[in-house]
């Protein structure tokens, strides 16, 4: 459960040797805060080891099989999870389409329990993720829902750590829709001591409950959370500038309305120039070039979008090791 206001983050522990890998206490990764603070730090440390020495972990999931349940189309999430499992010595089985239509979702979960060692689900609804976790005795990983995109946020934080080293005190600015990506980034960045600034159009702000959780985390870490409708204010002096599509899957019917509402929230060279000279640009992809970001920005030397995409593979390996290995 998310920490209540006034609670303290757990003390950071150093990562243990691979033969005694740190484990996620709750056994699931349905949302960002399923990882305790020390588990988040341990995962980032393990990711670095996995990335530097992949052969060292190549048999860590030998004999383990994962169920991939994908309601939404995918490139990065599907490929990186399939590769992560195989490169750790395991294997996976993929099912696409709605989960729980042909039979109750609770039956799906309990069948998979008998055959595989974990469930990775990319869904339209967070409720589907939560129900899978309720009925399954296996680890359940949220590969994306309407409320959170926690695996993406792990890759983003790891990418920034690679680029800047210590993250404490750096400013991460998010411009655009207060969506699942924004939610996960907000929670993860503030836990790592990063200042987080988000600018959204009126009516597209982040969920109030998640903002309250973020404020509680900021109070503990000492980081600053700034929420506005002004892209320039959000980006000013930031070391990292992030955006996402204006109409995510499930909101395509709102495309025309959103194009008008978000017109002043494009990350173009003029806006990006207001960030720090050392700033990097991030995007979870796929990008609608010419809408939320210009080609000039996403193709610039300051863009790290493909580092983020690569790091999905490495952080997901670390996550699988901590949940299943």
NORJO-V84742 format. One record per backbone hydrogen bond with DSSP energy under -0.5 kcal/mol. NH is the residue of the N-H (numbers start at 1). CO is the residue of the C=O. E is the energy in kcal/mol with one decimal. If there is no record, write none. Layout:
NH_CO_E, NH_CO_E
//
This chain:
7_4_-2.0, 20_17_-2.2, 21_18_-1.0, 24_322_-1.3, 25_23_-0.6, 27_24_-1.0, 29_140_-3.1, 34_31_-1.9, 35_32_-1.6, 36_34_-0.6, 40_36_-2.4, 41_37_-2.1, 42_38_-2.3, 43_39_-2.4, 44_40_-2.1, 45_41_-2.1, 46_42_-2.6, 47_43_-2.6, 48_44_-1.6, 49_45_-1.6, 50_46_-2.8, 51_47_-2.6, 52_48_-2.1, 53_49_-2.6, 56_53_-1.0, 57_54_-1.5, 58_55_-1.3, 60_57_-1.8, 61_88_-3.9, 62_59_-1.4, 63_89_-0.7, 64_61_-2.5, 66_91_-2.3, 67_118_-2.9, 68_66_-0.5, 68_93_-2.9, 69_67_-0.6, 69_120_-3.1, 70_68_-0.6, 70_95_-2.8, 71_69_-0.6, 71_122_-3.1, 72_122_-0.8, 79_75_-2.5, 80_76_-2.5, 81_77_-2.0, 82_78_-2.6, 83_79_-2.7, 84_80_-2.4, 85_81_-2.4, 86_82_-2.2, 87_83_-3.3, 88_84_-0.9, 89_86_-1.7, 90_85_-2.5, 91_64_-1.9, 93_66_-2.2, 95_68_-3.0, 97_70_-2.0, 100_98_-0.5, 107_104_-1.2, 108_104_-1.8, 109_105_-2.5, 110_106_-1.5, 111_107_-2.0, 112_108_-2.4, 113_109_-1.6, 114_110_-0.7, 114_111_-1.1, 115_111_-0.7, 115_112_-0.9, 116_112_-2.8, 117_65_-3.9, 118_65_-0.6, 119_139_-2.7, 120_67_-3.1, 121_119_-0.5, 121_141_-2.5, 122_69_-2.8, 123_121_-0.6, 123_144_-2.7, 128_125_-0.6, 129_125_-1.1, 130_126_-2.6, 131_127_-2.5, 132_128_-2.3, 133_129_-2.3, 134_130_-1.8, 135_131_-2.2, 136_132_-2.1, 139_117_-0.6, 141_119_-2.9, 142_29_-3.1, 143_121_-2.9, 143_141_-0.9, 144_121_-0.6, 145_148_-2.4, 149_180_-0.8, 151_142_-0.6, 153_149_-1.8, 154_150_-2.0, 155_151_-1.8, 156_152_-2.3, 157_153_-2.7, 158_154_-2.4, 159_155_-2.4, 160_156_-2.3, 161_157_-2.3, 162_158_-2.5, 163_159_-1.9, 164_160_-3.1, 165_161_-2.3, 166_164_-0.6, 169_193_-2.7, 170_167_-2.3, 172_170_-0.5, 172_195_-3.0, 173_171_-0.5, 173_240_-3.1, 174_197_-3.0, 175_242_-2.6, 176_199_-2.5, 178_204_-2.5, 179_177_-2.3, 183_179_-2.4, 184_180_-2.3, 185_181_-2.5, 186_182_-2.5, 187_183_-2.1, 188_184_-2.5, 189_185_-3.0, 190_186_-1.8, 191_187_-1.5, 192_188_-1.3, 193_190_-1.4, 194_189_-2.6, 195_170_-3.0, 196_224_-2.8, 197_172_-2.5, 198_226_-2.7, 199_174_-2.5, 200_228_-1.9, 204_201_-2.1, 211_207_-2.3, 212_208_-2.1, 213_209_-1.8, 214_210_-2.6, 215_211_-2.5, 216_212_-1.8, 217_213_-2.1, 218_214_-2.6, 219_215_-2.0, 220_216_-1.2, 221_217_-2.8, 222_218_-2.3, 226_196_-2.7, 228_198_-2.4, 231_229_-0.6, 234_230_-2.0, 235_231_-2.5, 236_232_-1.8, 237_274_-2.3, 238_235_-2.6, 239_171_-1.7, 240_171_-1.5, 241_280_-2.6, 242_173_-3.0, 243_282_-1.5, 244_175_-0.5, 251_248_-2.6, 254_251_-2.0, 255_252_-1.8, 258_254_-2.9, 259_255_-2.5, 260_256_-1.5, 261_257_-2.2, 262_258_-2.6, 263_260_-0.9, 265_262_-2.7, 266_263_-0.6, 267_292_-2.9, 268_266_-1.2, 272_268_-3.0, 273_269_-1.9, 274_271_-1.8, 275_272_-1.8, 276_238_-2.5, 279_276_-1.8, 280_239_-1.8, 281_302_-2.5, 282_241_-2.8, 284_243_-0.6, 289_287_-1.0, 290_293_-3.2, 291_288_-2.4, 291_293_-0.6, 292_288_-0.6, 293_288_-0.8, 294_267_-1.7, 298_294_-2.2, 299_295_-2.0, 300_297_-1.3, 303_300_-1.5, 304_281_-2.6, 308_304_-2.2, 309_305_-1.8, 310_306_-2.2, 311_307_-2.5, 312_308_-1.0, 312_309_-0.7, 313_309_-0.6, 313_310_-1.3, 314_310_-0.8, 315_311_-2.6, 316_312_-1.9, 317_313_-1.6, 318_314_-2.0, 319_315_-2.4, 320_316_-2.5, 321_317_-2.4, 322_318_-2.1, 323_319_-1.8, 324_320_-3.1, 325_320_-1.6
//
